[in-house]
């Protein structure tokens, strides 16, 4: 039995492995944090270098304390492996796209579907994960572990946790002035501490979800009813198009220099050029957009409520959600809903590799409309179309080959590998395609004029960064997000019947006013002719323009 002593001498205590893994994560997997700190003007000195080094010690110490909780022979390796993998993925996306990880981003991650995940895969991601997680995982898999009996190991782990936290506290005290100033002036840095940011975000999401009462959301619109229509008028038909990742400043209708709206420019469309989003990602914005509470009330809510679609359905209208995205984030749970490619479209060119172009939502729309209950259609119809829009980073996939007016186009999801103009071209092609889809939608609505007074409302859920200040995609915490991620387009088209009670000059004046997603709930109710106690005329974009 001579091999056993040799094995024992080579085996490491789980606590020692915890320290080594934490040091690797702090030193290498936090490179986006160290890069962000290094470029700050206040760090361009010996004092700044010492602060960065001290910050690294704090990150390593706190990560060690976290791993020491699991520093047992059978638990350390799986926990350390999870942290290494999370840190590697986090480092890639934070370093590549300039995103940060906070609770809203974690919700977005947890709700990501297969198509969105596929668009994020790249050789660069593979190399990053292999270097940052693969190498230490190979070592971790091979190293033998031994631990003392339960009580002695428990004592060592507890002592290590206390020592690590004391060390972090000492460094914190020694550098408090620099740390407080840096975090106050550069708040995004706190969301780059990897993978502690992911652990914290996941914990917050879990606690917030557990804190809200279980069961169905609280009902709203208990007194909702359709307002009487003047004699001879037809029931309303509103197509509410939810855009994806569209920036207001890339719409020609809002003054953008490039012709991204060639078809809508020929139609009587109102473009509201100063609209703010509820959030910076779909998971945050979409439920907020349909809430009666507005952003502040929605963020501070203690319980979940029903939403605009529930109220419209309760009032007796026909409601249908058509999705070409990663789901409705709970908004359409209690109303009729369908995926855009169900059944598959007759035009096979509209769908490939599990994704569909947005024109697919217009396929078979007459059949979908006629399938809604006739009694409800007599009260009014709301069709919600949830676009794929300009979803990144694979912008080139969001427009068909025949509708790419801006060339050359970036054709990779590793955006930094593209010339900036090629990246802008790919994004603008997606906006131009949205222009075409909206124009086609208005054409379809015009064909319904014999049965309905029709209208189209389009608004994006959030915007997008396209390399400004080395930021890409979206999802920054709202307080830190640049205008590119929060300034969204909103368009309104009204058929003559839907516009008969509105004053044209007043509508034009409303275009430049400051609006937000907070106005959507009330504006839709006013537009569709539904009243309820939740309706606030002051938040209805069109209320001031109605002839009384």
C-alpha positions in Angstrom: 0.0 0.0 0.0 2.8 2.5 -0.6 0.8 4.7 -3.0 -1.6 6.0 -0.2 1.0 8.2 1.6 2.0 9.8 -1.7 -1.6 10.5 -2.6 -2.2 12.0 0.8 0.8 14.3 0.5 -0.5 15.5 -2.9 -4.1 16.0 -1.7 -5.2 19.5 -0.7 -7.6 20.6 2.0 -10.8 22.0 0.4 -10.0 25.3 2.1 -6.7 25.6 0.3 -8.5 24.9 -3.0 -11.1 27.6 -2.2 -8.4 30.2 -1.7 -6.7 29.3 -5.0 -10.0 29.3 -7.0 -11.0 32.6 -5.5 -7.6 34.1 -6.3 -7.9 32.9 -10.0 -11.4 34.4 -10.3 -10.3 37.7 -8.7 -7.2 38.0 -10.9 -8.3 36.7 -14.3 -12.1 36.5 -14.4 -12.5 40.1 -13.3 -10.5 41.5 -16.2 -13.5 43.7 -17.3 -13.5 45.3 -13.8 -9.7 45.9 -13.8 -9.9 47.3 -17.4 -12.7 49.7 -16.4 -10.7 50.8 -13.3 -7.4 51.2 -15.2 -8.8 53.7 -17.7 -10.2 56.0 -15.0 -8.1 59.3 -14.9 -8.0 59.1 -11.1 -6.2 55.7 -11.3 -3.3 57.1 -13.3 -0.9 57.2 -10.3 0.8 55.0 -7.8 -2.0 55.6 -5.4 -4.5 54.5 -8.1 -2.5 51.4 -8.7 -2.4 50.5 -5.0 -6.2 51.1 -4.9 -6.8 48.6 -7.7 -4.5 46.1 -6.1 -6.4 46.5 -2.8 -9.7 46.2 -4.6 -8.4 42.9 -6.0 -7.6 41.7 -2.5 -11.1 42.5 -1.4 -12.7 40.6 -4.3 -10.5 37.6 -3.6 -11.2 37.7 0.1 -15.0 37.9 -0.2 -15.0 35.2 -2.9 -12.9 33.1 -0.6 -15.4 33.6 2.2 -18.2 32.5 -0.1 -16.3 29.3 -1.2 -15.3 28.6 2.4 -19.0 28.0 3.2 -18.8 24.9 0.9 -15.2 23.9 1.7 -15.9 20.2 2.3 -14.5 17.3 0.4 -17.8 16.5 -1.5 -19.2 20.0 -2.0 -16.3 22.3 -2.9 -15.7 21.0 -6.4 -19.2 21.4 -7.8 -19.7 24.8 -6.2 -16.3 26.1 -7.3 -17.0 24.8 -10.8 -20.3 26.7 -10.9 -18.6 29.9 -9.8 -15.8 29.4 -12.4 -18.3 28.9 -15.2 -20.5 31.8 -14.1 -17.4 34.0 -13.9 -16.1 33.0 -17.3 -19.5 33.7 -19.0 -19.9 36.9 -17.0 -16.4 38.1 -17.9 -17.1 37.5 -21.6 -20.4 39.3 -21.9 -19.3 42.2 -19.6 -16.0 42.6 -21.4 -17.3 42.1 -24.9 -20.6 44.0 -24.9 -20.2 46.4 -22.0 -23.2 45.0 -20.2 -23.4 44.6 -16.4 -25.1 42.0 -14.2 -27.8 43.2 -11.9 -31.2 41.7 -10.9 -33.0 42.9 -14.0 -30.3 41.5 -16.2 -30.5 38.2 -14.3 -34.2 38.0 -14.9 -33.5 38.5 -18.6 -30.9 35.7 -18.5 -33.3 33.3 -16.8 -35.9 34.0 -19.5 -33.6 33.7 -22.5 -34.8 31.2 -25.1 -32.8 28.9 -27.4 -32.8 31.3 -30.3 -31.5 34.2 -28.2 -28.8 32.0 -26.7 -27.7 30.8 -30.2 -27.3 34.4 -31.4 -24.8 35.0 -28.5 -22.6 32.0 -29.3 -19.2 32.7 -30.9 -15.7 31.4 -31.1 -14.6 34.3 -28.9 -17.0 33.1 -26.2 -15.7 29.5 -26.5 -12.1 30.7 -26.2 -12.9 32.9 -23.2 -14.7 30.1 -21.3 -12.0 27.6 -22.0 -9.3 30.0 -20.8 -11.1 31.4 -17.7 -13.0 28.3 -16.7 -11.6 25.3 -18.6 -8.0 25.5 -17.3 -8.9 25.8 -13.6 -11.6 23.2 -14.0 -9.1 20.7 -15.5 -6.9 21.3 -12.5 -9.8 21.2 -10.1 -11.0 17.8 -11.6 -7.6 16.3 -11.1 -6.6 17.5 -7.7 -7.4 15.1 -4.8 -9.1 16.6 -1.7 -8.9 15.6 1.9 -10.6 17.1 4.8 -10.4 16.7 8.6 -13.2 15.4 10.6 -16.4 17.4 10.6 -15.8 19.6 13.7 -12.1 20.4 13.0 -13.0 21.2 9.4 -15.9 23.3 10.5 -13.6 25.3 12.7 -11.1 25.8 9.9 -13.8 26.9 7.5 -15.3 29.3 10.1 -11.9 30.8 10.9 -11.2 31.2 7.2 -14.5 33.0 6.6 -13.8 35.4 9.5 -10.2 36.0 8.4 -11.3 36.7 4.8 -13.9 39.1 5.9 -11.6 40.9 8.3 -9.0 41.2 5.6 -11.6 42.7 3.2 -12.7 45.0 6.0 -9.2 46.2 6.7 -8.5 46.9 3.0 -11.9 48.7 2.8 -11.0 50.9 5.8 -7.5 51.7 4.4 -9.0 52.7 1.0 -12.4 53.9 2.0 -12.0 57.5 0.7 -10.9 56.2 -2.8 -13.5 53.5 -2.8 -16.4 55.7 -1.8 -15.4 58.4 -4.4 -14.9 55.8 -7.2 -18.2 54.0 -6.5 -20.1 57.3 -6.2 -18.7 58.6 -9.5 -18.7 55.4 -11.4 -21.7 53.4 -10.1 -21.6 50.8 -12.9 -18.4 49.4 -11.4 -20.3 47.6 -8.6 -22.1 45.5 -11.2 -18.7 44.3 -12.6 -17.5 42.4 -9.5 -17.5 38.9 -10.9 -19.1 36.5 -10.1 -20.3 38.1 -6.8 -22.6 40.3 -9.0 -24.3 37.2 -10.4 -24.7 35.6 -6.9 -26.2 38.9 -5.5 -28.5 39.3 -8.5 -29.8 35.8 -8.3 -30.4 36.1 -4.6 -32.3 39.4 -5.1 -34.5 37.8 -7.8 -35.2 34.9 -5.6 -36.1 37.0 -2.5 -38.2 39.4 -4.5 -40.1 36.6 -6.1 -40.7 35.0 -2.7 -41.7 38.2 -1.0 -44.7 38.7 -3.3 -48.0 36.9 -2.5 -48.5 33.6 -4.3 -51.5 33.0 -6.4 -53.2 35.0 -9.2 -52.5 38.7 -9.6 -55.0 41.1 -8.1 -57.8 42.0 -10.6 -58.1 45.5 -12.1 -60.8 47.0 -14.2 -63.7 45.6 -12.3 -65.8 48.4 -13.5 -64.4 48.4 -17.1 -66.9 49.0 -19.9 -67.0 50.0 -23.5 -68.1 53.6 -23.9 -71.2 54.1 -26.1 -70.4 54.8 -29.7 -72.1 57.4 -31.9 -74.7 55.9 -34.2 -73.4 54.5 -37.4 -69.8 54.1 -36.2 -68.0 50.8 -36.4 -66.2 48.9 -33.6 -62.6 49.8 -33.1 -59.7 47.6 -34.3 -56.3 48.5 -32.7 -53.1 46.8 -33.8 -50.6 47.4 -31.0 -47.2 46.5 -32.2 -44.5 46.0 -29.6 -41.1 46.8 -31.1 -37.9 45.2 -30.0 -34.6 47.0 -29.3 -35.5 50.0 -31.6 -33.8 53.4 -31.0 -35.8 56.5 -31.6 -32.8 58.3 -33.0 -32.5 55.8 -35.8 -35.9 56.6 -37.2 -35.9 58.9 -40.1 -39.3 60.1 -38.9 -37.5 61.5 -35.9 -34.9 63.4 -37.9 -32.3 60.6 -38.5 -30.3 61.5 -41.6 -30.6 58.0 -43.2 -33.8 56.9 -45.0 -34.8 54.2 -42.5 -38.6 54.9 -42.9 -39.1 55.2 -46.6 -42.6 53.6 -46.6 -44.0 55.1 -43.4 -42.8 58.6 -44.7 -45.5 58.3 -47.4 -48.3 57.6 -44.9 -50.1 59.9 -42.4 -48.2 58.6 -39.4 -47.6 60.5 -36.2 -44.1 60.0 -34.7 -43.6 60.9 -31.1 -39.9 61.8 -30.8 -39.4 62.1 -27.1 -40.5 58.8 -25.5 -38.8 57.1 -22.5 -38.9 53.3 -21.9 -39.9 51.6 -18.6 -36.7 49.6 -18.5 -33.6 48.6 -20.5 -34.5 45.0 -21.3 -37.6 43.1 -22.3 -38.2 41.4 -19.0 -38.3 44.7 -17.2 -40.1 46.8 -19.8 -42.8 44.6 -21.1 -44.8 44.0 -17.9 -44.3 47.6 -16.9 -45.6 48.9 -20.3 -48.9 47.1 -19.7 -49.3 48.1 -16.1 -51.6 50.9 -14.8 -49.0 51.8 -12.1 -46.4 53.5 -14.2 -42.7 52.8 -13.8 -42.3 54.1 -10.2 -45.3 52.3 -9.0 -44.5 49.1 -10.9 -41.0 49.0 -9.5 -42.2 49.6 -5.9 -45.2 47.2 -6.1 -45.8 44.7 -3.2 -48.0 42.4 -5.3 -48.7 41.7 -8.9 -51.7 43.0 -10.7 -53.6 42.2 -13.8 -52.7 44.4 -16.8 -54.1 46.3 -19.7 -55.0 43.2 -21.7 -56.9 41.7 -18.8 -58.9 44.9 -18.4 -59.7 45.1 -22.1 -60.9 41.5 -22.1 -63.0 42.1 -18.9 -64.6 45.1 -20.7 -65.8 42.7 -23.4 -63.3 43.3 -26.2 -61.6 40.6 -28.3 -57.9 40.4 -27.5 -55.2 38.4 -29.2 -51.4 38.3 -28.6 -49.3 37.2 -31.5 -45.7 36.5 -30.5 -42.5 36.4 -32.7 -40.2 36.8 -29.7 -39.2 35.0 -26.5 -42.7 35.1 -25.0 -44.8 37.8 -23.4 -43.1 37.8 -19.9 -46.5 37.0 -18.3 -48.4 39.8 -19.9 -50.6 37.6 -22.1 -51.1 34.7 -19.7 -54.9 35.2 -19.3 -55.8 36.2 -22.9 -55.8 34.3 -26.2 -52.3 34.0 -27.5 -50.4 32.3 -30.3 -46.9 32.0 -31.7 -46.5 33.8 -35.1 -45.3 30.6 -36.8 -48.3 28.4 -35.6 -49.3 27.2 -38.1 -46.2 27.4 -40.2 -46.4 30.1 -42.9 -47.1 29.3 -46.5 -44.1 31.4 -47.4 -41.2 29.2 -46.2 -38.7 32.0 -46.7 -40.1 33.8 -43.7 -38.8 31.2 -41.2 -35.4 29.4 -40.9 -33.3 27.9 -38.1 -36.1 28.3 -35.6 -36.6 32.0 -36.1 -39.0 34.0 -38.2 -39.0 37.4 -39.9 -41.6 39.8 -38.5 -43.8 39.6 -41.7 -44.8 36.2 -40.5 -47.2 37.9 -38.0 -49.2 39.2 -40.9 -49.7 35.8 -42.5 -53.2 34.4 -42.0 -54.2 37.5 -40.0 -57.7 37.5 -41.5 -58.3 34.0 -40.3 -57.0 34.8 -36.8 -59.3 37.8 -36.6 -62.3 35.9 -37.8 -61.6 33.2 -35.3 -62.1 35.6 -32.3 -65.6 35.5 -30.6 -68.1 37.4 -32.7 -69.8 39.0 -29.8 -66.5 40.4 -28.5 -65.5 41.5 -32.0 -68.7 43.6 -32.0 -67.3 45.5 -29.0 -63.8 46.0 -30.4 -60.6 44.2 -31.2 -57.0 44.6 -29.9 -54.3 42.6 -31.7 -50.9 42.8 -30.0 -47.9 41.9 -32.3 -44.7 41.3 -30.4 -41.8 41.7 -32.9 -38.4 40.2 -33.2 -37.6 43.8 -34.4 -33.9 44.7 -34.0 -32.9 42.1 -31.5 -29.1 41.8 -31.3 -26.4 41.0 -31.5 -27.2 39.2 -34.8 -28.8 42.3 -36.3 -28.2 40.9 -39.9 -30.7 38.2 -39.2 -33.5 40.6 -38.6 -34.0 41.6 -42.2 -34.4 39.5 -45.4 -31.8 39.5 -48.1 -34.1 41.6 -50.4 -34.4 44.4 -47.8 -30.9 45.5 -46.9 -30.5 49.0 -48.3 -27.4 49.8 -46.2 -24.2 48.1 -47.2 -21.7 46.6 -46.3 -23.4 44.9 -43.4 -21.9 43.3 -40.3 -22.7 39.6 -40.5 -21.3 38.4 -37.1 -22.5 38.5 -33.5 -19.1 39.5 -32.3 -19.8 43.2 -32.8 -16.3 44.5 -32.1 -15.0 42.6 -35.1 -17.0 44.7 -37.4 -16.3 48.2 -38.7 -18.6 50.5 -36.9 -20.4 51.6 -40.1 -21.0 48.0 -41.0 -22.6 47.5 -37.6 -24.7 50.6 -38.0 -25.8 49.3 -41.5 -26.9 46.0 -40.1 -28.9 47.7 -37.3 -30.4 50.3 -39.7 -31.4 47.5 -42.1 -33.5 46.0 -39.2 -35.1 49.4 -38.7 -35.9 49.7 -42.4 -37.5 46.3 -42.3 -39.6 47.2 -39.3 -40.7 50.2 -41.4 -41.8 47.8 -44.2 -43.7 45.5 -41.7 -45.5 48.5 -40.2 -46.5 49.8 -43.6 -47.8 46.4 -44.5 -49.7 46.3 -41.3 -51.3 49.6 -42.1 -52.2 48.2 -45.5 -54.0 45.3 -43.9 -55.8 47.5 -41.4 -57.0 49.7 -44.4 -58.6 46.6 -45.9 -60.7 46.1 -42.7 -62.3 49.6 -43.1 -65.6 48.1 -44.1 -66.0 46.4 -40.7 -63.8 48.4 -38.2 -62.5 51.8 -37.4 -58.8 50.9 -37.4 -55.6 52.2 -35.8 -52.0 51.2 -35.3 -49.8 52.0 -32.3 -46.2 51.0 -32.4 -43.7 51.5 -29.5 -40.4 49.7 -28.7 -39.7 48.1 -25.4 -36.2 49.6 -25.0 -33.3 50.9 -27.1 -29.8 49.7 -27.8 -26.2 50.7 -27.5 -24.2 50.4 -30.7 -20.7 50.9 -29.5 -21.0 54.4 -28.0 -18.6 54.6 -25.1 -17.7 51.0 -25.8 -21.2 49.8 -24.8 -23.2 47.3 -26.9 -26.6 45.8 -26.6 -28.8 46.9 -23.6 -29.6 46.0 -20.1 -27.7 48.6 -18.0 -29.4 49.5 -14.7 -31.9 52.2 -15.6 -30.2 54.9 -13.5 -26.9 54.3 -15.3 -28.2 53.6 -18.8 -27.4 56.0 -21.6 -30.2 57.6 -23.6 -29.6 55.1 -26.5 -31.0 52.4 -24.3 -34.0 54.3 -22.9 -35.1 56.6 -25.8 -37.6 54.6 -27.9 -39.8 55.3 -31.0 -43.6 55.6 -30.8 -45.8 55.8 -33.9 -49.5 56.2 -34.3 -51.6 55.8 -37.5 -55.3 56.4 -37.4 -57.9 55.6 -40.1 -60.4 58.4 -40.8 -63.0 56.7 -38.6 -60.7 56.4 -35.6 -59.5 60.0 -36.0 -62.9 61.6 -36.4 -63.1 63.0 -32.9 -59.4 64.2 -32.7 -58.2 67.6 -33.6 -55.3 67.3 -36.2 -53.4 70.5 -35.1 -53.5 69.3 -31.4 -52.2 65.8 -32.5 -49.2 67.4 -34.3 -48.4 69.5 -31.1 -48.3 66.3 -29.0 -45.5 64.8 -31.1 -42.7 66.8 -29.4 -44.0 66.5 -25.9 -42.2 64.3 -23.3 -44.0 60.9 -23.0 -43.1 57.5 -21.6 -44.3 54.0 -21.3 -46.4 55.3 -18.4 -48.8 56.8 -20.9 -49.5 53.6 -22.8 -52.1 52.0 -20.5 -54.2 55.2 -20.5 -53.7 56.1 -24.1 -54.9 52.7 -25.3 -58.0 52.8 -23.2 -58.8 56.3 -24.6 -58.1 55.2 -28.1 -60.1 52.0 -28.0 -63.0 53.7 -26.1 -62.9 51.8 -22.8 -63.4 53.4 -19.4 -62.4 52.1 -15.9 -61.5 53.6 -12.6 -57.8 53.0 -13.3 -58.0 55.3 -16.4 -56.2 58.7 -15.9 -57.0 61.2 -18.7 -54.0 63.3 -17.7 -51.8 60.3 -18.9 -53.7 59.8 -22.1 -51.6 61.2 -25.0 -54.7 61.9 -27.0 -57.1 63.1 -24.3 -56.4 66.8 -24.8 -57.0 66.4 -28.6 -60.5 65.0 -28.3 -63.4 67.2 -29.4 -65.9 67.4 -26.6 
